[in-house]
Amino acid sequence: MVQSDKAKLLETIDKALDNIRPHLEVDGGDVELVDVTEDLIVQVKWLGNCRSCNMSQFTMKAGIEQTIKSVVPEIQKVEAVN
């Protein structure tokens, strides 16, 4: 992946995450975009209450992954790195 393409992709994904963040912040949490791998796996880091929330996996699939894939369909999956 060309560096300028990756920078654009990261920006697009981060903007998509902005749609989810208000819902996470209500419960004292947040999510940080860490990276996108060469095989198009988005890596995120849970912040605040999301780190220990037992609903994080559901939120990952039903909220974050779905939101990102609606904007960037070629993304394979989203995974937490913490």
C-alpha positions in Angstrom: 0.0 0.0 0.0 1.4 3.4 -1.0 2.0 5.7 2.0 -0.3 8.5 0.6 -3.0 5.9 0.0 -2.6 4.6 3.5 -2.8 8.1 5.0 -6.0 8.7 3.1 -7.4 5.4 4.2 -6.6 6.1 7.9 -8.2 9.5 7.6 -11.4 8.0 6.1 -11.6 5.3 8.8 -11.0 7.8 11.6 -13.9 9.9 10.2 -16.1 6.9 10.2 -15.2 6.2 13.9 -16.3 9.8 14.7 -19.9 8.4 14.0 -19.4 5.8 16.8 -17.5 7.9 19.3 -20.5 9.8 20.8 -22.2 6.5 21.6 -19.0 5.2 23.4 -18.4 8.5 25.2 -21.9 8.2 26.8 -20.6 5.2 28.7 -17.2 6.8 29.5 -15.3 5.0 26.7 -13.7 5.7 23.3 -11.8 4.0 20.5 -8.5 5.0 18.9 -7.4 4.0 15.4 -4.0 2.4 15.6 -3.3 1.2 12.1 -4.5 -0.6 9.0 -2.4 -3.7 8.0 -1.4 -4.6 4.5 -4.1 -7.2 4.4 -6.7 -4.5 5.3 -7.3 -5.4 8.9 -8.1 -2.3 11.0 -6.5 -2.2 14.4 -8.1 -0.2 17.2 -7.4 0.4 20.8 -10.2 0.6 23.4 -10.0 3.6 25.7 -11.7 4.4 29.0 -14.6 2.1 30.1 -14.5 0.3 26.8 -11.3 -1.5 27.9 -13.1 -3.6 30.5 -16.6 -3.6 29.1 -18.1 -7.0 28.6 -20.0 -5.6 25.6 -16.8 -4.6 23.7 -16.9 -7.6 21.4 -20.5 -6.9 20.4 -19.7 -3.2 19.9 -16.7 -4.2 17.8 -18.8 -6.3 15.4 -22.2 -4.6 15.3 -21.0 -1.0 15.6 -17.4 -0.3 14.7 -16.7 -3.0 12.1 -20.1 -2.4 10.4 -19.6 1.4 10.3 -16.1 1.1 8.9 -17.1 -1.4 6.3 -20.0 0.8 5.2 -17.4 3.5 4.3 -14.5 1.2 3.2 -16.0 -2.1 2.1 -12.7 -3.7 1.3 -11.7 -3.8 5.0 -11.5 -7.5 6.0 -12.1 -7.1 9.8 -11.5 -4.9 12.8 -9.6 -6.1 15.8 -8.6 -4.6 19.2 -4.9 -4.5 20.0 -5.4 -4.1 23.8 
